[in-house]
Amino acid sequence: MIRGNETANHAMAVPNPPVAAFLVAASLLQEGGDLEGEIAVLGRAVEIEPDHGETRRRLAAALSRAGRTGEAEQQYQRAVYIEPGFWLNNYYLGELYSSRGRYDAAVIQARQVVVLAPLFVGGYSNLGVLYSYMGRDDLARETFERSLEEDAVDNYAAFANLGHLYDNEHRYADAAAMFERALTVTDSDYRVWGNLGWSLNFSRGPA
């Protein structure tokens, strides 16, 4: 680790150092738990190459971990501006908005993710969850079902989330079917097992 830091520091010290040297140094600082050092190095990289999307994105993530969410938002927004067709910037910006309870703003970014990466089923699942948070179960259901059109085999998030929606609508048999399909993808989540038991119990009706 020490030698790696020395190598990165040497690379940054040369005339006109490449941004890649700063990114390596930032990764090493992150591994060592030096968050402020990581932020400082990434900030220097941004000064050297302001239109480098990955650097903006990584700086935003570091700022977010430091609780500096306003600054993180600005960096993510800049990354979106620099790389308008790269969905990952919108995804992370939407996650930041969601973590702050700004669901309307998060939905705007999540919709853009779906437009830019229509085959990424996680985009639909994320959008559906946001609609659920906003109490828009109709749109959430439609979005999860749209996700299943892209992947009806390994789409754990859509199965589990649809199960919750169907449970809330007292469609217990449908909910149980969704939870069972989720468990065929991964059977390690005890909450899904519990939800399945609940749905099966109520789907049978009164004894």
N, C-alpha and C positions, 0 to 999 in steps of 0.2 A: 504493500500500500504506500509506504514512504517513498520507494523508488518511483512508483507510478505518479505520485504527486510532484516529485522532482522533475520527472520527464515532462509533465504537463506544464509546470511552471517555466521550464526552459523553453518549451514551444511558444508560450505566450510572450516570452521576453524578446524574441527575435523581431527584427524590423517587419512591419506589416504582417503580424501573425494571422494565420487562418482562423476562421470562426470555429473550425473543427477542434482546434487546440483548446478553446474555451469550453466547448461542450464536453470534451474528455475531462477537463479539470472539474467542471461542474458535477459530472457523474461521480468522480472520486470524492469530492466534498460531500455529496449526498450520501454516499456509502459510509463516510466517516461521521455522519450526523451533524456536519457543520452547515446548517441551513443559511445563516447569514453570509457565510463565505460563498456558498452556492449562488445566492442572490446577487452578490457583488460581482462574481465572475460572469454570470449571465448578463448582468447590466452592462458590463464592459463590452461583451460580445454584441449587444444590441447597438451600442454606440458605434462600433466598428462597421457593422452591417445592419442598418435599420430595417431593411426589407427581407430579413431572413426569417421565414415563418416558423421554423422549428425552434429557433432561439426564443422568439416571442412566446411561443406555446409553453416551452419549458420554464421560462421566467414566470409566466402566469401561474403555472402549477406550483412553483416554489413560493411565490408570494401568497398563494391561497393557503398553502400549508402553514405559512407564518401568520395567518389570520389577517393579512393585508388584502382583503377581498376587493376593495375599491380599485386598488392598483392592479390586481389580478384581472379584474373585469376589463380594464383599459388595455392590457396586454393581449387578452383574448380577442377583443374587438379589433385591435390592430392586426392580429394574425388573420382574422376573417377578411379584413380589407386587403391584406397582402395576397392571400391565397383564396380568392372567392369561390373556387371550385373544389376546395379540399374540405370534405365533410367533417373531418375530425375536429377542426377548429370550432365549428358550430356545435358539435356534440359536447365538447368540454365547456364552452361558454354556456350552453343550456344547463349542464350539470351544475355549474356555479350558480346560475339563477335559481335553479330548483333548490339547492342547499340553503338559499337565503329566503325561500318561500315566495319567490317572484315567479309564480307559475305561468302567468300570461306571457312574460318575456321568455321563459323557458320553452313554452310551446312554439313560439315563433322559430326558435333555433331548431327544435326537434322536427318541425315540419320541413325545414330546410335540409336537415340530414336525410329525411325520407326522399326528398327530391333529388339530392345529389348522389345518394347511395341506395337506390330502391331495392337492391338485393341484400342489403344489410338488415336482417330481421330484427336485430337489436334496436334499430332505429324506430321501428313500429312499436316494439314493446315499451321503449322508453316514452314514446309519445302517448301510448295508452295509459301508462301509469300516471303521467301528468294530468291527463283528462280525469282519471279517477280521483286524484288529489283535489281537483277543482269541482268534484261532484257531477261531472259530465259522463255518467256511466254509459249513456247511449253512444257517445263518440268513442269512449274507451273500448266498448265491446266491438264496435265496427273496426277499430284499429287493430285490436288483437286478432280478430278474425281475418283481417287483411294480411297480417303477419303469417298466419297459417297457410295462406295461399302461396306464400313464398317457400315455406318450410313446414310441412305437416308431419314431419318425422322426429326431428331432433329439437324442436322449438320449445324448450322447457319453460321459458318465461311466459310465452303465450298460453300454454296449457295451464300453468299454475295461476296466472292472473285471470284467465277466463273462468277457472274454477271458483275463484273468489267472487267474481261478478255474479255467476250463476247462483252461488250460495246466497248472496245478498238478495237475489230475486226469488228465493225459495224454489229454485229449479234444482233440487237436490240430486236427482238422478243425473242430470247433465253435468252438474258440478263434480260428482263422483267420477264420471267418465273422463273429465278433463284432468283431475288429480291422478287417476290411474295412468293416463297417458304421460303425464309429467314424470311419474315414477319409473316409467319404462326408459326414460332418458337418463335420470339419475335418481337413485333411491336413498340418498344420504341425508335428506332434509327431513328432520323429525316433524317439522310443522306441516309439511304436505301430508305425511302419514296421519297426523292428527286431524287435518282437514278432511281427508278421505274418510276416516272413521266417522266423523261428524256427519258428513253428507250421506254416507251409506245408512246411518242410523235413521236419519230423517226421511230418506227416500223410501223407506219401507212403510212409512205411515204409522199410525197408532197401533199398538199391540192389541 
